[in-house]
Amino acid sequence: MNKVNLDRTKLFVSEIGFGCGPLGSNEWGRYDDKDTINAVAKAYDIGINYFDTADVYGLGRSEELLGKALGKNRHDAVISTKFGVNWKDNDRGLRAETFYDSSPIRVRKALEDSLRRLNIESIPLYFMHWPDPNTPVEQTLEVLSGFLAQGKIQYIGLSNFSYKQIKEVNEILDVSAIQVQHSLIDQELDNEIVELCENNSINILSYGSLAQGLLSGKYDNYFEFSEDDCRLRLSHFHGDQFEKHLPILNQIKDIATKYQVSSSQVALRWALEEPRISSVITGIKNISQLEDNVASLDWKYDDVDYSFFKRSQ
């Protein structure tokens, strides 16, 4: 599998990244720990070396299981994890309360906890998950600068930050990569952000290219999600928003039939065609999903089909 150098770093990441959101959490539907752990190991064996997680995924469990699944390979894989979303456990058995928190005291604890759970000494790529409106960014960056000097993190990234916020951070501390949501139902890449990244050698990584599973073709407007599935709360799976996306969902199915591939492959192939994106992160729960997603590298659209999707944006 092709690897892309993140320009400001010594890191090379696979063009498909393994998204670990489903690892250790039922928020993306029922799954089996062993299936996902086996998929992580298989992914590394077939050339995926980039694994993306966050401390809040499974409230720490995703990081813990990722470290175990990679085993000795955890030292060679490019692992990115994220901080900035804190949580309070709910003693009534309800979903944990989450909130933005990039305060210095939280960042210090988050990093040490992530290192422990992943069982590594240094995090290759450490992302601020979301902007924290309650903490001056300079305070957070001062702590991150210390981590860089100590070698506890190698490079920093930003996820879900605006053009203005990326620019502000990059003027204080070098940003190596950003994460943006990018799929067939999302708007085009923000041109201001793209230009900023190109001028500062910041790589763009994408997530959500299956629109949290909507573009896989597995769901309709009447699908019943379990109460702990986060898609129960995502508007594009329901009502008018779902109806709005029906034309593109039907087109994806037609294209899938034409090329004899899955709907997921159609959606991922579109994201992979975007030259300004260095790696496409996709959530994977088992080896079957892994193999299907990787197969999107084996074919390409003809110009007519690719142009149609571009026009539909």
VENCOR-V872754 format. One record per run of one state. SS is the DSSP state (H for helix, E for strand, - for the rest). FROM is the first residue (numbers start at 0). TO is the last residue. Records with the same first field share a line. If there is no record, write none. Layout:
SS: FROM-TO ; FROM-TO
This chain:
-: 0-1 ; 5-10 ; 14-14 ; 19-24 ; 28-31 ; 45-48 ; 52-55 ; 75-76 ; 83-83 ; 88-95 ; 100-102 ; 118-121 ; 128-135 ; 150-151 ; 159-161 ; 172-175 ; 181-189 ; 199-201 ; 207-209 ; 216-228 ; 233-233 ; 237-237 ; 259-261 ; 272-275 ; 283-285 ; 298-301 ; 311-312
E: 2-4 ; 11-13 ; 15-18 ; 49-51 ; 77-82 ; 84-87 ; 96-99 ; 122-127 ; 152-158 ; 176-180 ; 202-206 ; 276-282
H: 25-27 ; 32-44 ; 56-74 ; 103-117 ; 136-149 ; 162-171 ; 190-198 ; 210-215 ; 229-232 ; 234-236 ; 238-258 ; 262-271 ; 286-297 ; 302-310
